[in-house]
Amino acid sequence: MESQCLLQTKGIYKFFGPTRALVDVDLTVNRGEIRGLIGENGSGKSTLSSIVAGAQSADKGDMFINGKPYLPKGMVDAQKHGISMVVQEMGTISGITVASNIFLGNLKPFTKFGFLNIRKMNEAAKKVLTEIGVPEIDPDMKIDRLDFENRKIVEIARAMYSDPNVLIIDETTTALAQKGRTLLYALIEKMHKANKAVLFISHDLEELMSVCNTITVLRDGVFIDTLSKEQMTIDKLRKLMVGRELKGSYYREDFDGSSSDEVVLDIQHITTGINVDNFSMQLHKGEILGLGGLSDCGMHEIGRTLFGIDKPITGCVKLAGKDLVVSSPSVAIENKMGYVSKDRDKEALILSASIKENIVLPSLNMLEKASFITRRSESAMTNKQVQFMQIKCHSSDQSCTELSGGNKQKVVFAKWLSNESEIFILDCPTRGIDVGVKANMYALMYELKKQGKAIVMISEELSELIGMSDRMLILKDGKVKKEFMRSENLTEHDIINYMI
């Protein structure tokens, strides 16, 4: 009979300079187990999973698979040992095909006498794509032609082609709409029935409780507890995560929903090449305007168009009172607009740059004096935001690649706060961040509203839209299907019929 213990870590330590990411972490994952892994941003959950997946090595400690010592030399080696991982950040390589991305680092089976058999590779890619439920994705197409969700699905195909015994899912569901989530949940159930294991990382506590049969909590790099299905409650998990009671709603508690009559942004009949058809709206000073709908409803494209990233085929985005068209991001930034992209690592941050470099980038003209920008002024601006946003780092010169998802998101917000932005376009602003940071973000958004700032909040979470919006536009097929005003009696059921 096979041993129940499939994966085990003992005494795992990991440090990044003076920052302790993991301290003496023991973890045992049994066959058939869907193990949730949670903790606040910076708790060490992604670090632990990346060590198990071979993406980085531990400073100290041991790992075992089926009771045998396990020390992967990299992610490809980890796959050969039966462990695959779908990472939180974008994990595909631009400029190459879907099939090349699936077999990245594993081209040997398709290579003979130094030549790559592309036909054979495409056939193998088609097989795995069909097996996971997406036969419509062409393995020979360039990966750049796929949207964000389908690129994540290609990463799932890469993880599954080797038929792993342990599948690690790091915050992947936050990047997926219903199609992708349904696909992933089916694969998780398949792993469970095959007596394999899944290590599932998510900030969505309800999702974790629904999907997982055990949940392990980390805090500040230290193992806190593991709960069985019967022991799980939202309040207990929150308390274990943050080390204190954290009950109730994170959202604003007022139901006033009022804002100024002053229009700050006027969107007139915009049509884009993708998903947006003759869309108009007005944004008012001191308003949180929510945009919601299914993933292909056009809301994300509207956000990009409002900031000038994408150019509309017809119509325009005007800054009211200035009679100025937002024709590019530079025009938007010059006129105190800020944009938080759904794709944080690709569009909202320069990952290879430091915290300081990212924060000051939109504000260089504010720092310039007599054609010079001093390091002192850059540090002063950055340190103010690091303190205000409570960004966990050992120095503002620390690279953003070393930050957790929540701390990266704080840096994104900080750069627009430094620029004294008056209009904020927020696309999924709480994607991939923990409950504590979410609460801080919601409090910040409400404070910005009270200061008279205007916010467009694009979200795939109805509870977030209901909880934070003064006014809400529900989109379907690029058009507004229904407008809702803030109300204590508004429910998800009231809204969802207009989305589908």
Long-range contacts (C-beta under 8 A, 24 or more apart in sequence): 2-31, 2-66, 2-195, 3-31, 3-66, 3-67, 4-30, 4-31, 5-29, 5-30, 5-31, 5-64, 5-66, 5-67, 6-30, 6-31, 6-33, 6-65, 6-66, 6-165, 6-166, 6-196, 6-197, 7-52, 7-63, 7-64, 7-65, 7-83, 7-166, 7-197, 7-199, 8-63, 8-64, 8-65, 8-67, 9-48, 9-51, 9-52, 9-61, 9-62, 9-63, 9-64, 10-61, 10-62, 10-63, 10-64, 11-60, 11-61, 11-62, 12-48, 12-51, 12-58, 12-60, 12-61, 12-63, 13-58, 13-59, 13-60, 13-61, 14-44, 14-47, 14-48, 14-51, 14-56, 14-58, 14-59, 14-221, 15-59, 16-394, 16-402, 17-394, 18-394, 19-393, 19-394, 20-220, 20-221, 21-47, 21-221, 22-47, 22-48, 22-51, 22-58, 22-221, 23-220, 23-221, 23-222, 24-61, 24-222, 24-223, 25-61, 25-218, 25-221, 25-222, 25-223, 26-223, 27-216, 27-223, 29-166, 29-197, 29-199, 30-197, 31-195, 31-196, 31-197, 32-192, 32-195, 32-196, 32-197, 33-192, 33-197, 33-198, 33-213, 33-214, 34-188, 34-191, 34-192, 34-197, 34-198, 34-200, 34-211, 34-212, 34-213, 34-214, 35-197, 35-198, 35-199, 35-200, 35-212, 35-213, 35-214, 35-215, 35-216, 36-200, 36-201, 36-202, 36-208, 36-211, 36-212, 36-214, 36-215, 36-216, 37-199, 37-200, 37-201, 37-215, 37-216, 37-218, 38-201, 38-202, 38-203, 38-205, 38-208, 38-215, 38-216, 38-217, 38-218, 38-237, 38-241, 38-434, 39-217, 39-218, 39-219, 39-224, 39-241, 39-434, 40-219, 40-241, 40-242, 40-406, 40-434, 40-435, 40-436, 40-437, 41-392, 41-404, 41-405, 41-406, 41-407, 41-433, 41-434, 41-436, 41-437, 42-220, 42-392, 42-404, 42-406, 42-407, 43-218, 43-219, 43-220, 43-221, 43-241, 43-404, 43-434, 44-218, 44-220, 44-221, 44-222, 45-201, 45-218, 46-88, 46-170, 46-171, 46-201, 46-404, 46-405, 47-221, 48-218, 49-85, 49-168, 49-170, 49-199, 49-201, 50-85, 50-87, 50-170, 52-78, 52-83, 52-85, 52-166, 52-168, 52-199, 53-78, 53-83, 53-84, 53-85, 53-168, 54-78, 54-83, 55-85, 55-87, 65-165, 65-166, 75-105, 76-105, 76-106, 79-106, 79-162, 79-164, 80-162, 82-162, 82-164, 82-165, 82-166, 83-164, 83-165, 83-166, 83-168, 84-158, 84-159, 84-160, 84-162, 84-164, 84-166, 84-167, 84-168, 85-159, 85-167, 85-168, 85-169, 85-170, 86-152, 86-155, 86-156, 86-159, 86-167, 86-168, 86-169, 86-170, 86-172, 87-155, 87-170, 87-172, 88-170, 88-171, 88-172, 88-174, 88-201, 88-405, 88-432, 89-345, 90-148, 90-151, 90-152, 90-343, 90-345, 90-346, 91-155, 91-158, 92-143, 92-151, 92-154, 92-155, 93-143, 94-143, 94-144, 95-142, 95-143, 95-144, 96-142, 96-143, 97-122, 97-139, 97-140, 97-141, 97-142, 97-143, 98-125, 98-129, 98-137, 98-138, 98-139, 98-140, 98-141, 98-142, 98-143, 98-146, 98-154, 99-124, 99-125, 99-139, 99-140, 100-143, 101-143, 101-154, 101-155, 101-158, 102-128, 102-129, 102-139, 102-154, 102-157, 102-158, 102-161, 103-158, 103-161, 104-158, 106-162, 124-161, 125-157, 125-161, 128-157, 128-160, 128-161, 129-157, 131-160, 132-156, 132-157, 132-160, 132-183, 132-187, 133-183, 133-186, 134-183, 148-175, 148-342, 148-343, 149-175, 149-176, 149-177, 149-179, 149-180, 149-295, 152-176, 152-180, 153-180, 153-183, 156-183, 156-184, 156-187, 160-187, 164-196, 165-196, 165-197, 166-196, 166-197, 166-198, 166-199, 167-191, 167-196, 167-197, 167-198, 167-199, 168-198, 168-199, 168-201, 169-198, 169-199, 169-200, 169-201, 169-202, 170-201, 171-201, 171-202, 171-203, 171-405, 171-432, 173-202, 173-204, 173-207, 174-202, 174-203, 174-204, 174-428, 174-431, 174-432, 175-431, 175-432, 177-294, 177-295, 177-296, 177-460, 178-294, 178-295, 179-295, 185-211, 203-432, 203-433, 203-434, 203-435, 203-438, 205-234, 205-237, 205-238, 205-435, 206-234, 208-232, 208-237, 209-234, 209-237, 217-241, 219-243, 238-435, 241-434, 241-435, 241-436, 242-435, 242-436, 246-435, 246-436, 246-439, 249-467, 250-435, 250-438, 250-439, 250-442, 250-467, 251-442, 251-463, 251-464, 251-466, 251-467, 251-468, 252-442, 252-446, 252-467, 252-468, 255-486, 255-487, 255-488, 256-486, 257-469, 257-470, 257-471, 257-485, 257-486, 257-487, 258-470, 259-284, 259-285, 259-286, 259-287, 259-449, 259-470, 259-471, 260-284, 260-285, 260-286, 260-287, 260-452, 262-320, 262-321, 263-320, 263-321, 264-319, 264-320, 264-321, 264-422, 264-423, 264-454, 265-306, 265-317, 265-318, 265-319, 265-320, 265-423, 265-454, 265-456, 266-317, 266-318, 266-319, 266-320, 267-302, 267-306, 267-315, 267-316, 267-317, 267-318, 268-315, 268-316, 268-317, 268-318, 269-314, 269-315, 270-302, 270-305, 270-312, 270-314, 270-315, 270-316, 270-317, 271-312, 271-313, 271-314, 271-315, 271-478, 272-298, 272-301, 272-305, 272-310, 272-312, 272-313, 272-478, 273-313, 274-298, 274-301, 275-301, 275-477, 275-478, 276-301, 276-302, 276-305, 276-312, 276-478, 277-477, 277-478, 277-479, 278-314, 278-315, 278-479, 279-315, 279-475, 279-478, 279-479, 279-480, 280-315, 281-473, 281-480, 282-320, 283-423, 283-454, 283-456, 284-454, 285-452, 285-453, 285-454, 286-449, 286-450, 286-451, 286-452, 286-453, 286-454, 287-449, 287-454, 287-455, 287-470, 287-471, 288-445, 288-446, 288-449, 288-455, 288-457, 288-468, 288-469, 288-470, 288-471, 289-454, 289-455, 289-456, 289-457, 289-469, 289-470, 289-471, 289-472, 289-473, 290-457, 290-458, 290-459, 290-465, 290-468, 290-469, 290-471, 290-472, 290-473, 291-456, 291-457, 291-458, 291-459, 291-472, 291-473, 291-475, 292-458, 292-459, 292-460, 292-462, 292-465, 292-472, 292-473, 292-474, 292-475, 292-495, 292-499, 293-474, 293-475, 293-476, 293-481, 293-499, 294-476, 294-499, 294-500, 295-460, 297-475, 297-476, 297-477, 297-478, 297-499, 298-475, 298-477, 298-478, 298-479, 299-458, 299-475, 300-342, 300-427, 300-458, 301-478, 302-458, 302-475, 303-339, 303-341, 303-342, 303-425, 303-427, 303-456, 303-458, 304-341, 304-427, 306-337, 306-339, 306-425, 306-456, 307-332, 307-337, 307-339, 307-425, 308-332, 309-339, 333-362, 333-419, 336-419, 336-420, 336-421, 336-422, 336-423, 337-421, 337-422, 337-423, 337-424, 337-425, 338-362, 338-415, 338-416, 338-419, 338-421, 338-423, 338-424, 338-425, 339-416, 339-424, 339-425, 339-427, 340-409, 340-412, 340-413, 340-416, 340-424, 340-425, 340-426, 340-427, 340-429, 341-427, 342-427, 342-428, 342-431, 342-458, 344-405, 344-408, 344-409, 344-412, 344-431, 344-432, 345-408, 348-412, 349-400, 349-408, 349-411, 349-412, 350-400, 351-399, 351-400, 351-401, 352-399, 352-400, 352-401, 353-399, 353-400, 354-396, 354-397, 354-398, 354-399, 354-400, 355-382, 355-386, 355-391, 355-393, 355-395, 355-396, 355-397, 355-398, 355-400, 355-403, 355-411, 356-382, 356-396, 356-397, 358-400, 358-411, 358-412, 358-415, 359-385, 359-386, 359-396, 359-411, 359-414, 359-415, 359-418, 360-415, 360-418, 361-415, 362-415, 362-416, 362-418, 362-419, 363-415, 363-418, 363-419, 366-419, 366-420, 381-418, 382-418, 384-418, 385-414, 385-415, 385-417, 385-418, 386-414, 388-414, 388-417, 389-413, 389-414, 389-417, 390-440, 405-432, 405-433, 406-432, 406-433, 406-434, 406-437, 409-433, 409-437, 409-441, 410-437, 413-441, 413-444, 421-453, 422-452, 422-453, 422-454, 423-453, 423-454, 423-455, 423-456, 424-448, 424-453, 424-454, 424-455, 424-456, 425-456, 425-458, 426-455, 426-456, 426-457, 426-458, 427-458, 428-458, 428-459, 428-460, 429-457, 429-459, 430-459, 430-461, 430-464, 442-467, 442-468, 462-492, 462-495, 462-496, 463-492, 465-495, 466-490, 466-491, 466-492, 466-495, 474-498, 474-499, 476-500
